[in-house]
Amino acid sequence: MFHPREMLESSKVFQVQGYPYNVAELIRLYLESAAKEHAHNPEGKQVIEHLFTSIEWKYQCSECDKFSHARARESVIKVCGQQARCLARQLEDYLERRTCVCGAAIQTKPIKAVGGEFLFIEVDRFRYLKDQGKFELCLYPLQLEEDFHLFGHVYSVFCIISPDVGSDGHYSCCFLRGNQIVSIHETSVTLKSLYPGFDQSALLVVLKRKSEADTDQSVINQTVEEIHQSADQ
């Protein structure tokens, strides 16, 4: 069983004084530290690289005519979640919308993208309230789809991580299994039925790349469902 508190005593292993409270920053710390640790170990490096996403863009600004060539190697992809939009739209904006140094917004697409076996996606829901001098958490459902078509592969939702309401600094990891949710918080494991808005406070979404067998089975299930619907009509 995973006990996050036990990790607090090992921060020096990661060459930090303390751990970040942001769960996405914590995962970045672990993955990037592991990548450095296995940089000269071919087998370990290959395993770690499957958890990173590499993206490359080339575009020309229509305002200042500047040509840009940008690359990103992400352990955790960060999308803007300060407006109520579905995760698919947030990912689309991340991939197809860039900002030039002059400040102009540019519509473009990656010229190259390689996704890992797992995609870690941070949904930045925190909006700063200048008049109050504090942040608020924007709550809304992400409308998670069954399949996400990204980087030439099909991904499905593996799990989400959400803060526990009323418990500062505590999070629950929820694994989606069909129409059920397996919620884990330290030693507590709870089985729930999938309900509307279950992801309205999710700060991190983990997608897992489907194998060819998984994809084929999804197509079969969809075909069978369509046949049943036609028969009912």
VENFENNOR-V615977 format. One record per pair of residues at least 6 apart in sequence whose ideal C-beta (glycine too) atoms are under 8 Angstrom apart, sorted by the first residue. I is the first residue (numbers start at 1). GAP is how many residues later the second one is. Records with the same first field share a line. If there is no record, write none. Layout:
# VENFENNOR-V615977
I: GAP  GAP
This chain:
# VENFENNOR-V615977
1: 185  186
2: 182  184
3: 183  184
4: 182
5: 181
7: 12
8: 11
11: 6  7  8
14: 15  16  19
15: 18
16: 13
19: 7  10
20: 6  9
21: 148
23: 138  148  180  181
24: 52  54  96  98  179  180
27: 48  49  93  177
28: 47  48
31: 17  20  21  44  45  89
32: 43
34: 10  14
35: 10  13  14  17  40
37: 7
38: 6  7  9  10
39: 6
49: 67
50: 66  67  68
51: 24  65  66  67  69
52: 21  22  23  64
53: 19  20  21  22  24  60  61  62  63  66  98
54: 17  18  19  20  58  59  60
55: 16  17  19  40  55  57  58  59
56: 13  14  15  16  54  55  56  57
57: 11  12  13  14  41  51  52  53  54
58: 9  10  11  12  50  53
59: 8  9  39  47  49
60: 6  7  8
61: 6  7  39  41  43  45
62: 42  44
63: 37  39  41
64: 36  37  38  40
66: 34  35  36
68: 30  32  33
70: 28
75: 45
76: 44  45  46  128
77: 14  17  42  43  44  45
78: 16  43  44  46
79: 8  11  12  14  15  42  43  44  45
80: 10  13  14  44
81: 9  42  43  44  57
82: 42  43  44  45  56
83: 55
84: 54  56
86: 56  57  58  59
87: 34  36  55  56  57  58  61  118
88: 55  57  60
90: 33
91: 30  57  59
95: 14  15  18
96: 11  12  13
97: 8  9  10  11
98: 7  8  10
99: 6  7
100: 6
113: 37  38  39
114: 37
115: 35  36  37  38  40  94
116: 93
117: 91  92
118: 40  88  89  90  91
119: 31  36  87  88  89  90
120: 84  86
121: 83  84  85  86
122: 81  82
123: 19  79  80  81  82
125: 12  13  14  76  78
126: 9  10  11  12
127: 8  9  11
128: 6  7
129: 6  7
137: 26  64
139: 61  62
140: 60
141: 55  56  57  58  59
142: 57  58  60  63
144: 13  16  55  61
146: 10  11  72
147: 7  8  9  63  71
148: 6  7  8  59
149: 6
150: 57
153: 56  57
154: 55  56  60  61  64
155: 52  53  54  55
156: 51  52  54  58
157: 19  48  49  50  51
158: 17  18  48  49  50
159: 14  15  16  17  47
160: 13  14  16  39  42  44  45  46
161: 10  11  12  13  41  42  43  45
162: 9  10  12  37  39  40  41
163: 7  8  38  40
164: 6  7  8  21
165: 36
170: 15
171: 14  32
172: 11  12  13
173: 10  11  12
174: 7  8  9  10  24
175: 6  7  9
176: 18
178: 16
179: 14  15
180: 11  12  13  14
181: 10  11  12  13  17
182: 7  8  9
183: 6  7  8  9
184: 6
192: 6
199: 6
210: 8
